[in-house]
Amino acid sequence: SVLEITDHPAPIYNLLGYSYMNLGRMEDAEDAFDMYIELEPDIPNPYDSKGDYYIKAEDYEKAYEYYMKANEIDTLWSYKKAMKAQKMLEEAENESQ
């Protein structure tokens, strides 16, 4: 596999995560994004990707947290996505009342 022949597998886990999400394999997607975060904890993209995962899983609170983590690493990286997740959370809470 590609993971065995590369010295820098982190981006491959990102691609795997999105591929698994597209296939509806959310548990595998989560595992792939978690591995991406483990391999690249100091850059914003893994956290942004995990935020995208949580949007797809409709866990807007977690999505907001991960987008803000990406934003903390690199200002404005995911701020707009975080605000969108927060709005979606508020709308979901209002609908459930």
N, C-alpha and C positions, 0 to 999 in steps of 0.2 A: 504494500500500500504506500501511498505518498507519504504518510506519517513516518514510515520507516526510512525513507530516503532523503528526508530534508533535515537540515540543522535548525530550522526555525518553523516548527509546526503550529505555532499559535494561530496564525491567520487561517489555517486549514480548519481549525476547530470553529472559527467564526462561520466559515462557509458551510461546514457540517450543520451547525446550529440552525442556520436559515433553511438549509435543505430539509432537515428534519421537520421544521415548522411547516414548510410547504407541503410535506407529506402527512401532516397531522400527527406526527410522532413527537408530542410535546415533552414527554419525559426524556427522550434521547436528546432533544434540542436543549433542554435545560442542562443536561449533563455536559454537552458540548460547550455551551456558553460558560458554564462553571469552570471547565478546564481552560478555556480561553482566558478567563479572569485570573486563574491560578498562574498561568504562564506569563501573562502581561499585566500585572496588577498596577503598574505605574502609568499606564496610558488610558485615555478616555474611551476608546472604541469598545473594549470588552463590556464596559458598564452600559454604554449606549445600546449595544446589541442585546444585553440582558433586559434593558428597559423595553426594547421592541418585543422581546419574548413575553414580558408581562403584559404589554398592551394586547397582544394576541390572546393571552390567557385571561384577559379581562380583569386583571389584578392591577387596577390603576394606581393604587397606593404604592405598591412595590415598584411599578414602572416609574412613578415620580421619584422614588428614592434612588433608583439606579441612574436615571437621567441626571439627577442632581449630583450624584457621585461623579459621573463623567464631567459635569460642569465644574465641579470643585478642582478636578485635575487640570482642566484646560477651560478657562472662563468662556462662557457662551457656547461651548461645544454642544450641549444638549438642552439648553435652557428653554427654548421654545417647545421642545418635546415634553419637558417636565411640566410646563404650564398647561399644555394640552392634556396630559395625563391627569393633572389636578382637576381640570375642568370636567373631564370624563368621570372622575371619582365623584365629584359633587353632583353631577347629573344622575349618576347611578344611585347615590344616596337619596336624592330627592324623589326618584322614581319608586324607591322601596318604601317610602313613607306613606 
